[in-house]
């Protein structure tokens, strides 16, 4: 996906596909979704799946701690200099949508400080169903929900579910235990999203994050084309 | 000048990173110094006449065309807390991005190159006002108002304070805000002949100490 915009005259705006030195910047993928749906676990799994083939970094937006950043550091999915935490002033959706300046700074500093990057994952703080990323911050966004949060979430819709470039329904292994109907979730998601893709995943299964990683690879190929 | 440009710049939704900062309110709430509307008003009054006056004068001087490098050094000298200097530069960098996108100007580009990691926010605010076609008075008002409005809206979130009470606090401070803006503009006017030394250097030790304590917390809602 290529960001179309009208700011070529001013390098101040970071939707620009190129860095100030003229090189192409990293693809930025946002991951949003409700608290506890598995955003950080998905980011960690993506890092493990992609780190040997790509140069990547992560920005976390914790609501009031550095928990997510520290989880990624503890799991050692990436070297510490490739993980940055942004503080969001009690409003995670503001930092990824209405006022993206701190996040833009973070992605730019990562590219400046750890060298050329292929991919930056920007993880939102856990939020509600209306949280989406600004197109000035990311090139594509993934919305992560889980089966235990209620199988009516795809039917309820909201900007995250209906407009995200990829919808991930996580923790499918829990469906039998919480009485969630995966077929119904799939049908509701289809109704809300038409042709936009949906992935059902369980990070505890053998396939793990493979489908999402494949989607990211395809995005990256399109970004570079 | 365009009065409407002032509304754009002063709008709390202007995307320049301020929403993640509490202006010292989070530290003051935790320390029990701000517990409701009355103590919020005293806190904001203190901020307005100290940090607010200093930042308004810096902004006014920058808007009037004083040298940004000297003003930035003057801001450093007036900010004892290292945590506050870091926060001011972060916010300055974020405001610079928003200002350059909103009111493209060669002057802003030059200062952005001079300070790749950010100049002090009030200096950038003055330059942004200048790029928007505004004057020293506008910049002073913007900066003085920001010095209290950010703390008030942060306190709404921190204490679940009634938002009408918080807005009432700001309205009651308006006459004092007028006087602070006047004093800031008067000081800025003298900078041309007498140098940045004439800028006010009012200080609020508790804000400085609170900022240092706050920066060391492991768990917090706001960046400063």
Interface residues (C-beta under 8 A of the other chain):
Chain A: X7 X9 X10 X12 X13 X14 X63 X64 X65 X66 X87 X88 X89 X90 X91 X94 X95 X98 X99 X100 X101 X102 X104 X105
Chain B: X13 X15 X16 X17 X18 X19 X20 X21 X22 X90 X93 X94 X95 X96 X97 X98 X100 X101 X104 X112 X154 X157 X158 X218 X219 X220 X221 X222 X223
